[in-house]
Amino acid sequence: MLCFPALPMNHCPQKTEMTSQSYTKDVEKRYAELQLIALDMAKAGDTNELKKMIASGLPVNLCDSKGNSLLMLSTYYGQMETSSMLLKGGAEVDRRNDHGQTPLGGAAFKGDLAITTLLLDARASIDADNGGGKTPLMYAAMFGHRQVVEYLLARGADPNSKTFLGLSAQSLAKFTGTFRSLQSLFKR
């Protein structure tokens, strides 16, 4: 887990009251706690407090133990205001987690059109490989998110892109049983 820069001494316990080693461990423990709080704030949409933490030195691309960035968490949980603040603060729009997934892939998986729009407006890679060759369009198609499929196609997503197994978004929609509701979108 990333640690943000040390707080000024007036924000830390009195060094004279403890040994240098215990002081360092206590400070590191507190940083770890603050990072977990920040990750929870991203999920919960606590934009104002998270913005203050970032202004105080918390990395805007802080990640959890699975590589999920603050932006990945805020977008996955549909936190529009928090996601927008993170993007304006310099969060990497295509930063991948440990599974190779991007925030756009997560938004498409969830079927969140507003977050999908926000990320594409921030120049997210529309055809990014989100693991195994799966693109955001494929995730939206697999789960029958018609509006997101339609929007991704309108923004230029490649309907002919294939997974490592040679499956397209259409094939995945057929496999998962959502093709019937999406069929008209793929006939364009």
KETIKOL-108678 format. One record per residue (C-alpha): z negated, x negated, y; chain; residue in one letter; residue number from 1. Coordinates in Angstrom, 2 decimals, always signed. Layout:
# KETIKOL-108678
up=Z east=X north=Y ch=A aa=A i=NUM
...
//
This chain:
# KETIKOL-108678
up=+0.00 east=+0.00 north=+0.00 ch=A aa=M i=1
up=+0.80 east=-1.26 north=+3.48 ch=A aa=L i=2
up=-2.00 east=-1.97 north=+5.92 ch=A aa=C i=3
up=-1.61 east=-1.53 north=+9.60 ch=A aa=F i=4
up=-2.81 east=-4.12 north=+12.11 ch=A aa=P i=5
up=-6.50 east=-4.73 north=+12.58 ch=A aa=A i=6
up=-8.36 east=-2.50 north=+14.99 ch=A aa=L i=7
up=-10.04 east=-4.12 north=+17.98 ch=A aa=P i=8
up=-13.49 east=-5.49 north=+17.18 ch=A aa=M i=9
up=-15.21 east=-2.70 north=+19.11 ch=A aa=N i=10
up=-13.85 east=-0.24 north=+16.51 ch=A aa=H i=11
up=-15.21 east=-2.19 north=+13.53 ch=A aa=C i=12
up=-18.75 east=-2.51 north=+12.15 ch=A aa=P i=13
up=-20.83 east=-5.27 north=+13.67 ch=A aa=Q i=14
up=-19.85 east=-8.47 north=+11.92 ch=A aa=K i=15
up=-23.32 east=-9.91 north=+12.38 ch=A aa=T i=16
up=-24.77 east=-7.22 north=+10.09 ch=A aa=E i=17
up=-22.79 east=-8.28 north=+7.02 ch=A aa=M i=18
up=-21.25 east=-11.28 north=+5.36 ch=A aa=T i=19
up=-17.66 east=-12.17 north=+6.11 ch=A aa=S i=20
up=-16.59 east=-11.20 north=+2.58 ch=A aa=Q i=21
up=-18.24 east=-7.77 north=+2.65 ch=A aa=S i=22
up=-16.93 east=-7.21 north=+6.17 ch=A aa=Y i=23
up=-13.37 east=-7.87 north=+4.99 ch=A aa=T i=24
up=-13.77 east=-5.60 north=+1.96 ch=A aa=K i=25
up=-15.25 east=-2.82 north=+4.12 ch=A aa=D i=26
up=-12.41 east=-3.09 north=+6.64 ch=A aa=V i=27
up=-9.78 east=-3.11 north=+3.87 ch=A aa=E i=28
up=-11.42 east=-0.10 north=+2.24 ch=A aa=K i=29
up=-11.36 east=+1.79 north=+5.55 ch=A aa=R i=30
up=-7.67 east=+0.92 north=+6.09 ch=A aa=Y i=31
up=-6.88 east=+2.25 north=+2.62 ch=A aa=A i=32
up=-8.76 east=+5.46 north=+3.44 ch=A aa=E i=33
up=-6.88 east=+5.85 north=+6.73 ch=A aa=L i=34
up=-3.57 east=+5.36 north=+4.95 ch=A aa=Q i=35
up=-4.41 east=+8.11 north=+2.47 ch=A aa=L i=36
up=-5.41 east=+10.37 north=+5.34 ch=A aa=I i=37
up=-2.08 east=+9.66 north=+7.05 ch=A aa=A i=38
up=-0.12 east=+10.48 north=+3.88 ch=A aa=L i=39
up=-2.02 east=+13.78 north=+3.60 ch=A aa=D i=40
up=-1.29 east=+14.50 north=+7.28 ch=A aa=M i=41
up=+2.43 east=+14.06 north=+6.61 ch=A aa=A i=42
up=+2.25 east=+16.62 north=+3.78 ch=A aa=K i=43
up=+0.15 east=+19.05 north=+5.80 ch=A aa=A i=44
up=+2.16 east=+18.75 north=+9.00 ch=A aa=G i=45
up=-0.68 east=+17.40 north=+11.15 ch=A aa=D i=46
up=+1.85 east=+16.02 north=+13.62 ch=A aa=T i=47
up=-0.39 east=+15.27 north=+16.60 ch=A aa=N i=48
up=-3.00 east=+13.28 north=+14.68 ch=A aa=E i=49
up=-0.37 east=+11.40 north=+12.68 ch=A aa=L i=50
up=+1.46 east=+10.54 north=+15.89 ch=A aa=K i=51
up=-1.78 east=+9.07 north=+17.29 ch=A aa=K i=52
up=-2.23 east=+6.95 north=+14.16 ch=A aa=M i=53
up=+1.33 east=+5.64 north=+14.43 ch=A aa=I i=54
up=+0.81 east=+4.88 north=+18.12 ch=A aa=A i=55
up=-2.29 east=+2.89 north=+17.07 ch=A aa=S i=56
up=-0.29 east=+0.72 north=+14.70 ch=A aa=G i=57
up=+0.18 east=+2.66 north=+11.46 ch=A aa=L i=58
up=+3.64 east=+1.81 north=+10.09 ch=A aa=P i=59
up=+6.01 east=+4.75 north=+10.48 ch=A aa=V i=60
up=+7.43 east=+3.87 north=+7.04 ch=A aa=N i=61
up=+4.05 east=+3.77 north=+5.27 ch=A aa=L i=62
up=+4.44 east=+4.69 north=+1.58 ch=A aa=C i=63
up=+2.14 east=+5.97 north=-1.13 ch=A aa=D i=64
up=+1.70 east=+4.30 north=-4.51 ch=A aa=S i=65
up=+4.93 east=+5.95 north=-5.75 ch=A aa=K i=66
up=+7.00 east=+4.73 north=-2.80 ch=A aa=G i=67
up=+7.06 east=+8.10 north=-1.03 ch=A aa=N i=68
up=+7.23 east=+7.44 north=+2.70 ch=A aa=S i=69
up=+5.60 east=+9.59 north=+5.35 ch=A aa=L i=70
up=+9.07 east=+11.05 north=+6.01 ch=A aa=L i=71
up=+9.69 east=+11.75 north=+2.31 ch=A aa=M i=72
up=+6.39 east=+13.62 north=+2.10 ch=A aa=L i=73
up=+6.81 east=+15.58 north=+5.34 ch=A aa=S i=74
up=+10.37 east=+16.64 north=+4.45 ch=A aa=T i=75
up=+9.49 east=+17.54 north=+0.87 ch=A aa=Y i=76
up=+6.68 east=+19.78 north=+2.10 ch=A aa=Y i=77
up=+8.92 east=+21.39 north=+4.76 ch=A aa=G i=78
up=+7.06 east=+19.99 north=+7.76 ch=A aa=Q i=79
up=+9.82 east=+20.20 north=+10.38 ch=A aa=M i=80
up=+7.81 east=+19.10 north=+13.44 ch=A aa=E i=81
up=+6.23 east=+16.16 north=+11.62 ch=A aa=T i=82
up=+9.57 east=+15.10 north=+10.13 ch=A aa=S i=83
up=+11.23 east=+15.23 north=+13.54 ch=A aa=S i=84
up=+8.42 east=+13.16 north=+15.10 ch=A aa=M i=85
up=+8.72 east=+10.54 north=+12.34 ch=A aa=L i=86
up=+12.48 east=+10.30 north=+12.76 ch=A aa=L i=87
up=+12.14 east=+9.95 north=+16.54 ch=A aa=K i=88
up=+9.51 east=+7.26 north=+15.87 ch=A aa=G i=89
up=+11.95 east=+5.19 north=+13.82 ch=A aa=G i=90
up=+11.33 east=+6.30 north=+10.23 ch=A aa=A i=91
up=+14.09 east=+5.18 north=+7.86 ch=A aa=E i=92
up=+16.04 east=+8.36 north=+7.08 ch=A aa=V i=93
up=+17.36 east=+7.06 north=+3.74 ch=A aa=D i=94
up=+14.27 east=+5.19 north=+2.55 ch=A aa=R i=95
up=+14.02 east=+5.64 north=-1.22 ch=A aa=R i=96
up=+10.91 east=+6.18 north=-3.31 ch=A aa=N i=97
up=+10.26 east=+4.37 north=-6.60 ch=A aa=D i=98
up=+12.58 east=+6.81 north=-8.40 ch=A aa=H i=99
up=+15.46 east=+6.07 north=-6.01 ch=A aa=G i=100
up=+15.22 east=+9.45 north=-4.30 ch=A aa=Q i=101
up=+15.85 east=+9.97 north=-0.59 ch=A aa=T i=102
up=+14.34 east=+12.56 north=+1.75 ch=A aa=P i=103
up=+17.70 east=+14.39 north=+1.78 ch=A aa=L i=104
up=+17.70 east=+14.52 north=-2.01 ch=A aa=G i=105
up=+14.22 east=+16.06 north=-1.88 ch=A aa=G i=106
up=+15.24 east=+18.63 north=+0.74 ch=A aa=A i=107
up=+18.29 east=+19.62 north=-1.32 ch=A aa=A i=108
up=+16.15 east=+19.86 north=-4.46 ch=A aa=F i=109
up=+13.76 east=+22.19 north=-2.61 ch=A aa=K i=110
up=+16.60 east=+24.17 north=-1.01 ch=A aa=G i=111
up=+15.30 east=+23.61 north=+2.53 ch=A aa=D i=112
up=+18.27 east=+24.15 north=+4.83 ch=A aa=L i=113
up=+16.39 east=+23.38 north=+8.05 ch=A aa=A i=114
up=+15.13 east=+20.01 north=+6.77 ch=A aa=I i=115
up=+18.57 east=+19.25 north=+5.29 ch=A aa=T i=116
up=+20.10 east=+19.87 north=+8.72 ch=A aa=T i=117
up=+17.48 east=+17.70 north=+10.45 ch=A aa=L i=118
up=+18.11 east=+14.79 north=+8.08 ch=A aa=L i=119
up=+21.90 east=+15.00 north=+8.32 ch=A aa=L i=120
up=+21.67 east=+15.16 north=+12.11 ch=A aa=D i=121
up=+19.61 east=+11.95 north=+11.85 ch=A aa=A i=122
up=+22.52 east=+10.40 north=+9.88 ch=A aa=R i=123
up=+21.14 east=+10.62 north=+6.36 ch=A aa=A i=124
up=+23.65 east=+9.52 north=+3.74 ch=A aa=S i=125
up=+25.11 east=+12.79 north=+2.47 ch=A aa=I i=126
up=+26.30 east=+11.38 north=-0.86 ch=A aa=D i=127
up=+23.42 east=+8.98 north=-1.53 ch=A aa=A i=128
up=+22.67 east=+8.24 north=-5.18 ch=A aa=D i=129
up=+19.25 east=+9.74 north=-5.82 ch=A aa=N i=130
up=+18.92 east=+8.29 north=-9.30 ch=A aa=G i=131
up=+21.38 east=+8.41 north=-12.15 ch=A aa=G i=132
up=+24.23 east=+9.00 north=-9.73 ch=A aa=G i=133
up=+22.86 east=+12.39 north=-8.64 ch=A aa=K i=134
up=+23.63 east=+13.31 north=-5.03 ch=A aa=T i=135
up=+21.85 east=+15.80 north=-2.78 ch=A aa=P i=136
up=+24.72 east=+18.26 north=-3.44 ch=A aa=L i=137
up=+24.05 east=+17.99 north=-7.16 ch=A aa=M i=138
up=+20.36 east=+18.77 north=-6.70 ch=A aa=Y i=139
up=+21.15 east=+21.80 north=-4.56 ch=A aa=A i=140
up=+23.75 east=+23.01 north=-7.10 ch=A aa=A i=141
up=+21.47 east=+22.47 north=-10.12 ch=A aa=M i=142
up=+18.84 east=+24.73 north=-8.60 ch=A aa=F i=143
up=+21.21 east=+27.33 north=-7.16 ch=A aa=G i=144
up=+20.44 east=+26.73 north=-3.49 ch=A aa=H i=145
up=+23.61 east=+28.39 north=-2.20 ch=A aa=R i=146
up=+23.01 east=+27.89 north=+1.54 ch=A aa=Q i=147
up=+22.27 east=+24.20 north=+1.09 ch=A aa=V i=148
up=+25.31 east=+23.72 north=-1.18 ch=A aa=V i=149
up=+27.52 east=+25.47 north=+1.37 ch=A aa=E i=150
up=+26.09 east=+23.43 north=+4.23 ch=A aa=Y i=151
up=+26.40 east=+20.09 north=+2.42 ch=A aa=L i=152
up=+30.03 east=+20.87 north=+1.54 ch=A aa=L i=153
up=+30.73 east=+21.85 north=+5.16 ch=A aa=A i=154
up=+29.21 east=+18.56 north=+6.33 ch=A aa=R i=155
up=+31.45 east=+16.58 north=+3.98 ch=A aa=G i=156
up=+29.54 east=+16.14 north=+0.72 ch=A aa=A i=157
up=+31.85 east=+15.04 north=-2.10 ch=A aa=D i=158
up=+32.08 east=+17.86 north=-4.69 ch=A aa=P i=159
up=+33.86 east=+15.49 north=-7.09 ch=A aa=N i=160
up=+31.15 east=+12.82 north=-7.17 ch=A aa=S i=161
up=+29.85 east=+12.19 north=-10.70 ch=A aa=K i=162
up=+26.53 east=+11.16 north=-12.21 ch=A aa=T i=163
up=+26.33 east=+8.13 north=-14.48 ch=A aa=F i=164
up=+26.98 east=+10.57 north=-17.34 ch=A aa=L i=165
up=+30.16 east=+11.85 north=-15.69 ch=A aa=G i=166
up=+28.77 east=+15.19 north=-14.51 ch=A aa=L i=167
up=+29.76 east=+16.71 north=-11.16 ch=A aa=S i=168
up=+27.78 east=+19.18 north=-9.05 ch=A aa=A i=169
up=+29.88 east=+21.96 north=-10.60 ch=A aa=Q i=170
up=+29.10 east=+20.72 north=-14.12 ch=A aa=S i=171
up=+25.39 east=+20.52 north=-13.37 ch=A aa=L i=172
up=+25.45 east=+24.05 north=-11.92 ch=A aa=A i=173
up=+27.14 east=+25.29 north=-15.11 ch=A aa=K i=174
up=+24.64 east=+23.43 north=-17.28 ch=A aa=F i=175
up=+21.64 east=+24.89 north=-15.44 ch=A aa=T i=176
up=+23.10 east=+28.41 north=-15.25 ch=A aa=G i=177
up=+23.50 east=+28.57 north=-11.48 ch=A aa=T i=178
up=+27.28 east=+28.16 north=-11.38 ch=A aa=F i=179
up=+28.07 east=+31.87 north=-11.30 ch=A aa=R i=180
up=+26.27 east=+32.28 north=-7.97 ch=A aa=S i=181
up=+27.92 east=+29.13 north=-6.54 ch=A aa=L i=182
up=+31.40 east=+29.42 north=-8.04 ch=A aa=Q i=183
up=+33.13 east=+30.57 north=-4.86 ch=A aa=S i=184
up=+31.87 east=+27.51 north=-2.97 ch=A aa=L i=185
up=+33.51 east=+25.07 north=-5.36 ch=A aa=F i=186
up=+36.94 east=+26.77 north=-5.29 ch=A aa=K i=187
up=+37.68 east=+25.56 north=-1.78 ch=A aa=R i=188
//
